[in-house]
Amino acid sequence: MDPDVPTSVLFCCDHNAVRSPMAEGIMKKLYGQSIYVQSAGVKSDLEIDGFAVAVCQELGVELSRHQSRSFEDMRDWGDDISSYDLIVALSPASQRCALDFTRYYALDVEYWPVLDPTGLGEGREAKLMSYRQTRDQIHKKLIARFGPPTETA
């Protein structure tokens, strides 16, 4: 396996309701089970966002069953954060939280500034366009970082 491609990735954002679930779902669609992938938020106080579900469904990515979880939830459920090769932070708050873990664990942390589409756009179509922009930004960053998809879409 390419040494630049990790075997496990954790995506994180603020609430694990929009950006990090999108990244997790799209990555699973593109790379299948070749890389273990999960997502988390600084908080887990929101359910999966319906607009995120809708725009990912357009790519055949299913997010409707996603359960939001925080870093704390992960620890409580026995998911060892130190077992990930790479944490990809999609928001400034999640980057700060992820960097805190590097004090205790030898983790690589990358920051991908990705548009937060929540609160953007007036009306359903304008909101969907904002979420599509975020989805497409994540998609491009995944391919740039991890290479061509290994799964057939």
C-alpha positions as CSV (number, residue, x, y, z in Angstrom):
1,M,0.0,0.0,0.0
2,D,1.1,3.6,-0.7
3,P,2.8,5.0,2.4
4,D,1.0,8.3,1.9
5,V,-2.4,6.6,2.1
6,P,-3.4,5.9,5.7
7,T,-5.3,2.7,6.6
8,S,-7.7,4.6,8.9
9,V,-9.1,8.1,8.8
10,L,-11.3,10.1,11.2
11,F,-13.1,13.1,9.7
12,C,-14.3,15.7,12.2
13,C,-16.2,18.9,12.2
14,D,-18.3,20.9,14.7
15,H,-21.4,18.7,15.2
16,N,-20.9,15.6,13.0
17,A,-24.1,16.5,11.2
18,V,-23.0,18.0,7.8
19,R,-19.4,18.1,6.7
20,S,-17.8,15.1,8.5
21,P,-20.6,12.7,7.7
22,M,-20.5,13.8,4.1
23,A,-16.7,13.2,4.0
24,E,-17.2,9.8,5.7
25,G,-19.9,8.7,3.3
26,I,-18.3,9.9,0.1
27,M,-14.9,8.4,1.1
28,K,-16.6,5.0,1.7
29,K,-18.3,5.3,-1.7
30,L,-15.0,6.2,-3.5
31,Y,-12.6,3.8,-1.7
32,G,-14.8,1.0,-0.2
33,Q,-13.3,-0.9,2.6
34,S,-9.7,-0.3,1.6
35,I,-9.5,2.5,4.2
36,Y,-11.3,2.3,7.5
37,V,-13.2,5.6,7.9
38,Q,-15.4,7.2,10.6
39,S,-16.5,10.7,11.6
40,A,-17.0,12.7,14.8
41,G,-17.8,16.2,16.0
42,V,-16.6,18.4,18.7
43,K,-20.2,18.1,19.9
44,S,-22.9,15.6,19.0
45,D,-25.9,17.8,19.8
46,L,-27.5,17.8,16.3
47,E,-29.0,15.1,14.1
48,I,-27.8,14.4,10.6
49,D,-28.8,17.4,8.4
50,G,-31.5,16.7,5.8
51,F,-29.9,18.8,3.2
52,A,-26.6,16.9,3.6
53,V,-28.6,13.6,3.2
54,A,-30.3,15.0,0.1
55,V,-27.2,16.1,-1.8
56,C,-25.2,13.0,-0.9
57,Q,-28.1,10.8,-2.1
58,E,-27.6,12.5,-5.5
59,L,-24.2,10.7,-5.6
60,G,-25.6,7.4,-4.3
61,V,-24.2,8.1,-0.8
62,E,-26.6,7.1,2.0
63,L,-26.4,9.3,5.1
64,S,-30.0,9.0,6.5
65,R,-29.0,6.4,9.1
66,H,-25.9,8.3,10.3
67,Q,-25.8,8.8,14.1
68,S,-23.9,11.9,15.2
69,R,-21.2,11.4,17.7
70,S,-18.6,13.5,19.4
71,F,-15.0,12.7,20.4
72,E,-16.3,12.1,23.9
73,D,-18.9,9.7,22.6
74,M,-16.1,7.8,20.8
75,R,-14.2,7.4,24.0
76,D,-17.3,6.3,25.9
77,W,-18.1,3.7,23.2
78,G,-14.6,2.3,23.2
79,D,-13.4,3.7,19.9
80,D,-9.8,4.4,20.5
81,I,-8.9,7.7,18.8
82,S,-5.2,6.8,18.9
83,S,-5.9,3.9,16.5
84,Y,-6.5,6.2,13.6
85,D,-3.6,7.0,11.2
86,L,-5.0,10.4,10.2
87,I,-7.6,12.9,11.5
88,V,-8.9,15.3,8.9
89,A,-10.4,18.4,10.5
90,L,-13.0,20.2,8.4
91,S,-13.6,23.2,10.8
92,P,-11.4,25.4,13.0
93,A,-12.9,24.1,16.2
94,S,-12.5,20.5,15.2
95,Q,-8.9,21.2,14.2
96,R,-8.1,22.6,17.7
97,C,-9.7,19.5,19.3
98,A,-7.8,17.1,17.0
99,L,-4.5,18.9,17.7
100,D,-5.2,18.5,21.4
101,F,-5.0,14.7,20.8
102,T,-1.6,15.0,19.3
103,R,-0.3,15.9,22.8
104,Y,-1.2,12.4,23.9
105,Y,-1.1,10.3,20.7
106,A,1.1,10.2,17.6
107,L,-1.5,11.3,15.1
108,D,-1.3,13.1,11.8
109,V,-3.8,15.9,11.6
110,E,-4.7,17.7,8.4
111,Y,-6.9,20.7,8.2
112,W,-9.2,21.0,5.1
113,P,-11.0,24.3,5.3
114,V,-14.4,23.4,3.9
115,L,-17.4,25.7,3.5
116,D,-20.1,25.3,6.2
117,P,-23.3,25.5,4.2
118,T,-25.7,25.8,7.2
119,G,-27.5,29.1,7.2
120,L,-26.6,29.9,3.6
121,G,-29.1,30.5,0.9
122,E,-32.7,31.7,0.8
123,G,-35.1,28.9,-0.1
124,R,-34.7,25.2,-0.7
125,E,-32.9,25.4,-4.0
126,A,-30.4,28.0,-2.9
127,K,-29.7,25.9,0.3
128,L,-29.2,22.8,-1.8
129,M,-26.8,24.6,-4.0
130,S,-24.7,25.6,-0.9
131,Y,-24.7,22.0,0.3
132,R,-23.7,20.7,-3.2
133,Q,-20.8,23.2,-3.2
134,T,-19.6,21.7,0.2
135,R,-20.2,18.1,-1.1
136,D,-18.2,18.8,-4.3
137,Q,-15.4,20.5,-2.4
138,I,-15.0,17.5,-0.1
139,H,-15.2,15.1,-3.1
140,K,-12.3,17.0,-4.9
141,K,-10.2,17.1,-1.7
142,L,-10.7,13.4,-1.2
143,I,-9.5,12.5,-4.7
144,A,-6.6,15.0,-4.5
145,R,-5.5,13.5,-1.1
146,F,-6.2,9.8,-1.6
147,G,-6.0,9.3,-5.4
148,P,-8.4,7.9,-8.0
149,P,-11.4,6.0,-6.6
150,T,-10.9,2.3,-6.1
151,E,-14.7,1.5,-6.1
152,T,-16.9,1.6,-9.1
153,A,-19.7,4.1,-8.6
